[in-house]
Amino acid sequence: MAARVARHLGLLLWALAAALSPAAAGAAPPAVVALAPLDWHGPSAQAGEAPRLAAALSRRLAEAGIPVKSLPGEADPAAARRLGATHLLSGSLNALGPARFAEMHLAALDSGAVFPLSAEAEAGAGSADRLAAALAGAVREAVAAPDRVLKVRVTGNRRIDAEVVLGAVKTRPGAPFSPKALSADLKAVFALGYFDDVRVEDEPGPKGHLVTFVVKEKPAIRSILFTGNKALKDKDLKAVLDLKPFTVVQEKALRENADKIEALYLTKGYVRTAVKPVVVKVSDRSADVRFEIEEGERILVKRIEIDGNEAFPDDTLKDLMETKEKGPRWLPTWRNIKALFGEEEAVLRWDTLERDAGRINAYYRNHGFIDARVGKPRVRQEGKWLYVTIPVEEGRRYRVGEVRIEESHFHDTSKILDRLETQRQEYFSQEVLRKDILTLTDIYADEGFASAEVDPRFQKDPAKGTVDITFHVETGPKVHFGRIEITGNTRTRDKVIRRELRVTELEPFTATGLRKSTDRLRRLGYFDDVDLTPSQGAREDVLDLAVKVKERLTGTFSVGAGYSSVDRLVFMADITQRNLFGRGQSLSFKGQLGSVSNRYTLSFTEPYFLDTRLSAGIDLYNWESDYDDYTRKSTGGALRFGYPLTDNLGFFWGGRIDNTTLSDVYDTSSVVIRDSLDIHTTRAVNLGLSYDTRNDYYNPTRGWTNSVSVEYAGDVLGGDAAYFKTQAVLGFYHPIWKNLVGHVKTGAGYVTFGRTGRLPVYERFFLGGIDSVRGYKYGRISPTDPTTGEYIGGNRMFYAQLEAIFPLVKDMGLNGVVFFDTGAVWQHGEKNDLRDLRKSVGFGIRWLSPMGPIRLEWGFNIDKKPGDDPNNWEFRMGGAF
């Protein structure tokens, strides 16, 4: 404190001395100008203009208070000093056509500094006076230069950048020198909080004042210590601080962090905890920060009482509350499990308690108690415990009476009433009523009434205990879409976006169309964000639509190595562009070289072939896989076509030609494998239906993704293989709670021999692995040859995956998953016995990385049989989640 008082006293004395100086009093330094004869560069007939300019300049300077001495000869500094001059002014007047240009030099005789001066004016009457006025002003500024700031600098700083100090002060080079302004600047630098001492040094010179802010930085934080904390560990306290070692100690930051520690104690139930920050200097450059903690008394909620409730028991209402009673720690409850990780629910927080009262009130109103009132909670303390009482006035419980709609658009409202949930409720529910209001708003919005307002009106009959509800609808004007403007797409063409919209310019407004448009744009996978915002158009009945998108990278190039549970060690190269040239086309080349398989695939897809709704694609591939019982080499290609029947339902068909060779087959191998040795060519056609309502391509939180397909090979198509295969996959995403998403996926398949009876082993069904039953390696869920024990596949299969998906780092697209899988494969002639189902549980992470989707999952085999692995890791880079 004494040091601070001394610093401020020194500052006041310095400012006072500066204020009493001649410069501060406004006294300009005495200046006398010696003016040498001006040279003339121009027609000799006009040479008299130079003396006229000299006379006018002498007069102007004298009027400005600057005496002028005329030199009889050349510009001689010695002669000027003999005349008592402080400055020598010389130069020339130049005739440049119709203009006159004066070029002068003002030399300070004591310092030797030279100031160039110039002025220009049109020739003619008054030109000399105009030139003189301009030159006199320049001379006046030049001789006053010592009273201006020449430079501002900072010294003594080590960690704090000089720009931080210079940004806090108002004194700038070229500004008038002002001790008053410097005094304010000094206070501003102190206010930054980074310095123990600040002083200003002034070095006046012939060209101005050199101002230096000399600072002494506060010490940097060496370490952060805590004393007095018994209830909370040091690491828990440090977690709430934003202080970092090697940063400068600031009093404001210390107090703010002390408040954070006190707030942390309060969340744990410790009231009246006091935290005092202390700075312990280790050296001139470093210090330790010590938070001295005086822990308060821990006070928790012992009991919560509901006063006045008759319809619902206490436990039902208390389950609605976030505030909880302190219970025995030995009970294996979810609340006690969370308490192990530092989350104490028996802590009293007034804002939470007020929300709890609101939850109870909403519960009553959702169960027929329209007039229910929940009073302000009362809290009393007895020793180390708190007792909370929540008063309730239930009122009469009302059943739903007659439900009507008052509106002027529909002739028959019965169909609309059928879509409302309120009339199907026994008791009135405010929550259901709110949902019905949204339903009605959407119904009228789909009719073009974008600003329809729904006002529910009630008629209570206390005697009967019923309430009649009338939905009064003010439709407002019927509107249509005006201009649809697309922004944010720097790469994707407007056409690609517009063809996914389910709203059209000049067509009636539709809320359903807006939702479908948003979902379809998100499902493309081209954008990180999609926003469709209607706004008032040129007329009352017109709404313009702004479609704003934020593009994500759709092209990837990756080269690397990884590990796959199927292919083990693999080296990968992948070039994929899902939005080729911004046209929405997809082109990819993937190469994979591994210890088990080598795969090369080239694919191209045009989603709107020839600007029609027909999609077309082509695949070319060359695969080689080394399975446990044989090696398969396949080369082939496929044509794909698709056509949307609705926005979500599509029909697809295509054909493929495949040439396969099996090798490394032993004479003792299974007959099923040996019979496949002479099956080389497969010619097949396929068709099917797909249904997709997912709201996002990579990380959906709701919607279906279903498909059913049949494939026919051989017989009339030729080739060596002949079979008929049917497969179906059903997937469903639905939010469970907050950001927790449930996912169910099931698959089933059936394959039978064609007329020629040629079914290769690799077209049979095998389960296991990341796409079916995790915890088992790929192909390990399969019938085996009773003689050789080899996996030979089956002709029927079924599997199911149940997943709970939750975000780990939402901004990174990093999710966690826990799952339960089950599945089985049956051989021809076997019964579909559910006791054959294999089962596994596990967990994993999924990351939408810059290189594409990555999955890492671990499954535990809970139905282990001889020869099975107890668990299995699954890894995949690329593909869909």
N, C-alpha and C positions, 0 to 999 in steps of 0.2 A: 504493500500500500504506500509506504514512504517513497519507494522508487517511482511509483506512478505519479504521486504529487509533485516530486521533483521534476519529472519530465514535463508535466503540464506547466509548472512555474517557469521552467526554462523556455518553453514555447511562447508563453505570454511575454516574457522579457524580450525575446528575439523579435516578436511581432511588433512590440512597442518601439524598439529601436529602429526597426525598418520603417515604421510609420512616421517617425520623426526625422527621417533622412530627407535631404533635399529632393531626391528623386520622388519619394512618396508624397512630398508636399506639392508636387507638380512643377517644380523648378526645372526647366529644360537646361541642359548644359549650354554654356555660352558658345555660340557658333558664329564665325565671321567668314564670309566667302569671298575669295579673290577671284574675279572674273577676267579671264584672258580674252583678247580679241578673237572673235569667231572667224574661222576660215569660210570662204564662199566658194562653192563648186556649182557654177552655172554661168549663164550669159553675163558678160562684163557689164552690160547696160543695166543689169538689175543687182549689181554688187551692193547697193545701198541697203538691201534687205537685211544683211547680216548685222550692221550696226543698229538697225531699228529693233531687231530681235534682242540684242544685248541690252539696249535701253529698257525695253519692255520687261525683260527678265529681271533686271536690277530693281525696277519698280515693284514688281510682284513679290520678290523676295523681301524687300524692305517692308512691304505691307504685311508680310507674314512674320515680321520681327527678326529677320535675319539680315544683318548689315552686309553690304556688298562693297568691296574695294575693287577698283578697276586697275588692271595691270596695263601699263603702256605698251609692253612688248609681248614676247612669247610667254607661254605657260611655264614659268620658272618657279619651282617650289621655294627656292631661297628668297626670291623677290617677294613671293606671297607672304612668307614668314615675316619679312621686314615690314610689311604693311600691317602685321598683327592678325593675319588671317589664320583660321584653323583648317580651312578646306580650300582647295583649288578647283575651280570649275573651268573646263575648256572643251572645245569641240568645233563642229562645223555645221553650216546650213547648206543643204543640198537641194538643187532644183531638179526635180524628176518630172518633166513635162508640166502638167498643170498642178502638180503637188509639190509641197515643201516638206523636207524631212530633216529634222534636227537630230544630230548624233553627238551626245555629250558624255563627259566623264567627270565624276566628282571624286577627288582624291582627298582622304583624310591625312593631313600633314603629320600628325603625331604617330599614327599607326601604319601609314602607308596603304591602308585599305582603299580600293578603287571601286566605285559604284557606277556601272554603265547606265546612262539615261537616254531616252529617245522620245520623240514626239513627231506627229505627222498632221498636216493640215492642208486644205486646198489653198492655192495661191490667190492673192487678191487682197482687197481691203479687209483688215482685221486679222489676217493670217498670223502676223507677228504676235499679236496679243493672245490668240488662241494657243500658239505654240508655247508662249511664255507661261501661260496659266498651267499647262500640263507639266512643263519642266519644273516650275516652282513647287508644285505639289510633290513631285518625285524627289527634289532636293530636300524638302521639309521632312519627308519620311526617312531619307538616308541619314540626315544629321541626327535624327531621333533614334536611330538603331540601337544605341547603347541602352535605351530604356525599354527595350523589347527582349523577350526570351529567345535566346539563340538555340538552346538545346536542353532537353530534359532527359536525365539518365538515372539509373538505379544501381547501387553498389551494395555489397554485403550479402546479397541473396545467394543461397546455394541450391535449395530445393524449389523455391517458389519462383516461377518464371517472371522476368521483368515486366512482361506484358500484363500480368495480373495487377501489378502496382500501377503501371501507366494507364490501365483501363479504369482505375478508381479515381484518378486525379483529373482535374479540369485544366490545369496549366498545360499549354501546348506551345511548341516552337512557333515563333512569329507573333504570339499574343503579347499585349502589354504586360510588363513586369509588375506584379501586384502582390505585396506581402500579405494582404488580407486574403487573397485567393490561395496563396501558399499555406496560410494557417488552416483554411478549410480543407485543403488537400491533405495536410498532415493528419487531421482528424479522420479523414476518409481512409487513409492507409492503416491507421490504428484499428479502425472499425473492421477491417478485413479479418482480424483475429489471428493472423499468422506471425506477428512480430512482438518481441518483448520491448524493443526500442526502435524509434524512428526519429530521425532529425533531418533537417533540410540545410544544405550548404549552397551558398550563392557566390559565384565567381563572376563579377561584372567585367566586361571587356569592351573593346571598341566596337565589336559587331553585335553585342548584346550580352545577356546574362546566361551563364551556364548554371542550370539548376540541377542539383544532385540530391536524390532521396537516399540517405544512408540508413539501411535497415539492419536490424539484428533479429534473425529468425528465432522463433520459439523452438525449443528442442523437439526432435522427432521421437515418436513413440518407439521405445525399445521392446517393451513387453507389456502385457495387460494382466493384472493380478486381481484376485478377489480375496477378501477376508470377511469372516463372520458368516459365511454361507454354509449351512449344515443341511438344509432341506434339499437344496438344488446343487448339482455338480457344476464344476467350472465349465465343462464343455457345453452344458445346457445354457449357461449364462452367455457364453461367447457366441452362441448361435443366434442370439437376438441383437447382438451389437453390430454396428456398421463401422466401428473403429478398426483400422488396419495398422500393423506395425510399419515403421518407417515413414508414416505420415506426420504432419505437424500437429502438435497439441493445440486444440482450440477449446476455449472455455464453453462456448455454446454447444459444441458437439459433445463435450463431456457431460453436460447437464441433460441433454437429450437422451444420451445412452443410459444415464442413471435412471431416467424416467422409464425407459424400456425395461430395465431390470425390475423396477417396482411394479410395472404392469404385468410382467411375467409371474411374479410372486402372487399378484392378485388373481390371475387365472388359475393358480393352484390352491386358492383359498386362504392365502396369507394376507391379512389386512394390516394396515399401518406399518408396512415395511419401509424403512428409510435407507436410502443409498446415497453415500457421499463420495464424489470423485476427488481423488487426491493425486497431485502430480509430484513425483519424487525425482528430482534432478540427479542424473548419474554423471553428466558432464555438461559442458556448454552446448553440446550438440544433441544430446539424447536424454530421455527421461522415461521412467516407468509410470504407467497409469494404474493406480490402485483404487478399486471400488470397495469402500468400507461399507459393509452391509449389516444393518441391524434388523434381523428378521422379526416380523410381526407374529401375532398369534394366528394360528390356523383355525378358521371358523367355517364349518360346512353345514349343509342343509341336513338336518336330522329327520324332519318329517314334513310332508306336504299334506294339508287337509283341504278338502273341498267342502264348502259349507253351503247347503241349500239344494244339493243334487238329490233327486229321487228317481229319475228315469234311468240314470246310468250309474254304475258303481264307481267308487273312487279309482280303482285300478284301471278301468277303461279310460277315464279322463287323464289319469297321470301318465298313461302310456303315450298320450299325445304330446306330452311336454318334453322340451329339451332339458329343462332343469330336473334333476333327479335327486332322490333321497340317498343318503349315505347308507349302503348296505354292507353285509358281511363280505370281506374280501375273499373268503375261502370258497364262496359259491362260484361255479364255473359258468358265469354269465358273460354275455358279450360286453357288458359295461365294465366288468372287472378285467376282462382281457384288454380293453382299450386303456384302462387305468395303468396297466403294466407298462404301456408305452407313453405314459405321462399325460393322458387325457382324463382329467378328473371331472365327472359330470355333476357331482354334488356341490359344486361351487355356485354361489349366488351371483348372478349378473342381472342387473335391473333391466337392461334392454332385452335380454333373453326371457326374463320372467314376464315382461309385457307382451312379447310375442307369444308366449305360452298361453296367456289369457286370451289372446286373439284366436289361437288354435282351438281352444275349448269353445269359445263363442261360435266359431265356424262349424264345429262339430254339431252343436245343438241346432243351428240353423239348417244344417244338411240332413237333420233327422226330424223335421217337422216343427221345431220350436221357433216359430218366426219371431216371437217377442222376447226370446231369451236374452238376458243381460248378464255379463260377467264383470264384476266390479274390480276395482284396483286391488291387487294382492297386498295383504298385510304381512309384515315380517316382524317377529320378535326374537330377541336373543336371550338365551339362558346358558350362561357359562360359555363353553366353546361350541355351542350348537345354535343353529337357526331353525325356527319353526315358521313355515309359510302357510298362510290361510288364503284361499281364493274364494270369494263369495259369488254365489250363482243364484240368479232368479230365473227359473225355468219357464214359467208361464204355461199357456195352454199348447198342447200338441195338435197340429192341424194336418188332416188328410187332404189329399189333392181332390178338389171338386171338379167343376167343369173347366175345360181348357178350350179357349176360342182364339181365333185370329181375326183381327180387324185390318183389312187392307183393300186396295182397289185394283189390283192387277189380275189375280187369278179368279176365275169364275167358280172354281171348286177348290176349296182349301182342305178337303179331307185327306188328299194324298200328302199334303205338306204336314198335316197333323200327325199322320202315321210315322213321320220321320223324327218326331219329337219324343224325347225320353220322359218328359215331365208327366204326361198323361198316363204313363205306365208305372209311375211310382205310387206306392201306397201313401207315403208321407211326403210332404213338401221338402225339397232339397234345393238349397241355394246354389250349390255346385252344379247340379243337373240343369237348373234354370239357366245358369251362365253358359253352359255348353249348348243349350237349345237356342239361346240368343245368337251364338256364333253360327250354329247350323242355319238359322233363318237368314242371317246376314249373308252367308255364302249362297243360299238358294236364290235370294234376290239379286246378289251380285252376278250370278250366272245368267240371270235374265237381263243383264245390262244395267242394273241399278247399283252403281258403284258406291253411292252415298246413302244407301238405305239405312234408316235408323229403326231399331226395334226397342219399343218401350213396354216392359211388362207391367201390367196393372192388376192389383189384387183386390179381391172382395172377400173379406173374412166373415165367417158366420160362427161366432163363438159358441152359440147354442148347439150347433151340429158338429162343431169342431172341424169344419172344412174351409178351404180357401179356393175360390174360383180365380183362375188366371186368364187374363186376356192379353195376348201379344198384339200391341198396336204398332203397325208398320207404316212408317212414312217413307215411301219409295224414293222420293226425289226425282230428278230428271233421269230419263234413260240415256245412257252415254255410250259412246263407241270410242275405239282407239283412234287417235290421230297419228302423229308421227312416232315411229319407233326408232330411237337413236341408240346406236351401239358404240360404246367407248371402252377403252382399255385393251382392245385387241390389236397389238402391234404386229402380230404374225398371222393369227387366224383370220381368214377372210370373213367378211360380213355374211356371205352366203352360207358358210358352214354353220354360223350361229343362227341365222334366220330360219333355216330349214328344221331346226330343232324346236323352234318356238311353236306353241299351240295357241298363240294369239296373233291376229293379223290386223294391219292398218285398215281403217274404215269398217271393221267388223265390230259387233257389240262387245262390250266389256264382259269378261268372264273371270271370276276368281279361281275357278278350277283350272282354267287354261293357264293362269299365271303360275299356279303351283306345279302343274305338269311341266311347264316350260323350264322352271327352275330345276326340277329334278332331272330333266333330260340333259340340260347343260352340265350339271354336276356329274351326271353319269358318263359323259364323254371322257372325263379324266384329263381334259386339257387345261383346266382352270383351278387355281387355289381358292378363288372366291367368286361367287356369282350373286348379283343383286339386281332385282327387277323392281323398279320404283315408279309407280304412276304419278303424274302431276297434272295440274289443271292446264288444259290446252287453250287454244285461241277463243273457244266458245264454252258456254256452260255445259254443253252436252258432249264435250270432247276431252278425253284424257290422253295426254302424251305418255309414252313409256320410255324410261331410261334403262337400258340394259348395260350394266357395268360389270365387266369381268376383269379378273386379275390372272394373267396367264402364268402357267407353270411350265417348266422345261418338259417337253414331250419327246425330245431326242436324247438318247443316251448312247455313250460309247464306253465300254468298260473292258479292261483286260485284267485278269487276275487269277488267283488260285483260291480254291475253297475245298470244303469237305461236304459231301452229300452222303446221307445214310444209305442211298441206293448205289451210288457210283463211287463212293469213297473219295480218294484224292482226285480232284479234277482241276484242269486248267481251262479257263473260259474266256471267250471273246464274244462280245455282243454289240451289234450296231442296230439300234432300233429307233425309228421315227414314227410315232403314232399320229402325227399331224403333218404329213409330208407336204412341204411348200405351203402350209397353212390351208390345204384343201380338205383336211379331214381324212386323208388316205393314210394307210399304215404300211410301212415297209420295214422288214427286219431280216437280219442275217445273224444266226447264232451258231457258234462253234464250240464244242465241248470235247476236250481230250482228257480221258481219265483212265484209271487203272482197270476199270470194269467196262466202260463203254466210250465210244467216240461217236459224236452226233453233229451233223451239219444240216441246218434247215434255213431255207430262204422262203419268205412269205410276203405276199402283197395282198392288201384288201382295199377295195373301193366301196365305201358304204352307200354311195348313191350313184350307181352305174348309169352313165349317160344322162345324169341329172334326173333320173327316175328314182323311185323308192326301192328299186332292186339293188341288192348288194351282191358283189362278186369278189372272189378271191382265188388265189392260186398258191399252192405249197409245193416245194421241191425239197426232197430230203435224202440223206445218205446216213444210215445208222449202222453201228456195229456194237453189239452188247455181248458181254461175256457173263452168262448166267452160271449158276452152280452146276447145271447138268448139260449145258450145250452153249455154243456160241452162235449168235444170230447176226447175219449181215443183210440189211434191207436197203433198197434203193427204190424211190418211187415219187409219185406226184399226185396231187389232188386238185380238183376244181370245186369251189364252194359257191353256193348261191343262197340268197335269203330274201324274204319279202315280208314286210310288216303287215299283219292283219289288223292290229290296233296299235296304239302307242306302246303297249307293253307286251303284246303277243305277236310272235313272228313265226313264219314258216320257213324252213331251210331244207335244202337238198343238195346233192352233189355226187361226185363219183371219184374213184381213185384206182390207180394201178400200182401194184407193189410187186417187186421181185425180191424174194428172200431165199437165202441159202443158210442151212444149218450145218455146223461142223462141230468137231470135238465130241461126237456122239459115240459112245462105246457099244460094242456088240451086245453087252449085257444090260444096256439101258432099257428103260421102260418101253413097252410096245407103242405107247402113245407118242413118245418122242421119236422112236425109230420110224414110225409110219409117217412122220412129218418131214423126213429127209428128202423125199421126192415131191414135196409140195413146194413149188417155187413161185409161180405167178398167181396173184390174187387180183381179180377184177370185181369191184364192188360198187354198188350204188347205195345211197342212204338218203333218208328224209326224216324230218321230225318237226317238233314244235318247241319253241322256247318262250318262257314268260319271265319278264324281268321288271320288277318295280323298285329296285334298290335306289336309295337316295344318293349314293356315292359309289364311284367305280372301285376305289381301293379300300376305303374304310366305311362301309355302310353301317347305319345305325337302325334302319328299318327297311322293310320290303322283302319281296320274294325273289328268288332266282331258281327257276324250275326248267327242266328240259326232259323231253322224251324222244327217243330216236330209234329207228330200225335200220339195219344194214343187211343187204342181200348180196351174196357173192356166189360166183360160179354159175353152173347150169347154163342157161341161155346166154350168159355174159361171157362164158369161156373161162379159161384159166384153170389152175390145178385145184384151188380151194373151192369148197362149196358149203355154205352155211347160211343160217338166218339168225341174226342177233338183235335182241331188243334190250335197251337200257333206259333207265329213268333216274333222274337226280332231282331232289327237292331240297331247297334251302330257304330258311326263313330267319330274318333278323328283326329283333324287337327290343326297344329299350325296357330295361327292368326297373332300374332305380338310378336317378341322376345320370351319370355317364357310364353306367354299367349296361352293357348290351348283351342280350342272349342270342345265340345262333344255334339253330338246329339244321342239320344236313343229313339226309338219308339217300341211299342209292340202292337200286336193285337191277338185276340183269338176268337175261335168259338167252342161251344160245343152243341151237339144235343143228343137226347135220342137214346138208342139202340132199338132193336126190342122189347125187353121186357119192355121198357119204365121206367128203374130204374136209375134215376140220383140223387145221394145224394146232399144235399145242399152244402156240403164242396167241391164238385167238380165243382161248378159254379164259376163264375168270380166275384171277389171283388177287388176294387182298393182303393188306399189311402196308405200312408206310404212311407217309404224311398225308395222303389223300383219302385214306380209308380208316384203318385201325392202327393208330400210333401205339408204340410199345412193341410192335412186331416188325421185323424187317420185311421189305417188299417181297411178296410172293410166298411168305411163310404161312399164310392162312390159306390152305389149299388141300384138297384130297391128295393122298400119296399113293404111289404104286405099292400094293401089298407085298410085292416080291423084292423090289429094289429100294423102296423107301424114298424114291424121288418125288418131287412135287410136280403133279401133272395137270393141275387146274381142274375146274369143274364147269358144269353147264348152267348152274344157278348160283346167284350170290345175293347177299343183302348186307348192308352196313348202315350204321347211324353214328353221327357225331353230335354231341351236346357240348356247347362251349359257352363260357362267360368271358366277355372281352371287356377290358377296362383300360383307360389311358394311364400310362406311366409318366411320359413327358408329352403333353398334348401338342405343344408347338412344334415338336420334332416329328410328330406322327409315330411316336413309339408307344405301343400298346402291350399289355400283358394279357395272357389267356390261361384259363384252367379248363380242362376238358374231361369228358368221359366218352370213350369209343367202344363200339361193339360191332361184330360182324361175323359172317360165316360163309363158306362156299360148299356147295353140295355137288356130288357126282350124279351122273345120270342113273336113275333107278333108286337113289336114296330119298328118304323122306326129309322134308324141311323141318328138322327137329330143332326147336329153340334151345335145347340143351347143348347144341353144338356151337352156340354163339361164343366167340372169344371176346374178352373184355380187357380194357386198359383205362388208366387214369393218368393225368399228367398236367404239366404246365409249360408255358413257353413265352417268348417275346416275339413281336412282329414290328418291323420297322419299315416305314415307307422312306427309304434312304434315297440320296441323290442318284444312286446306281440302280434303283428299282426296289421292289418289295423284297424284304429279307425275313425268313422265318427260321427260328431256332426253337425246337420243342423237344421235350423229354417225356416219354411215356413209360409207365410202369405196368408190367404184365400182371394183372390180378387173377388170371386164369391159366397159370403156367402149366404146361404139359411137358413130358420128356422131350428134350431136344430144343425147347424154346429158350430164348434169351430172357433173363428176368426183367430187362428194361432195354430201351433203345432211344438213342438220340436221333432227331430228324433235323435236317438242315436243307434250306432251299433259298436260292437267290434268283429273283425273277418270277414271272408267272403271276397269277392272281392269288389274293388271300382267300 
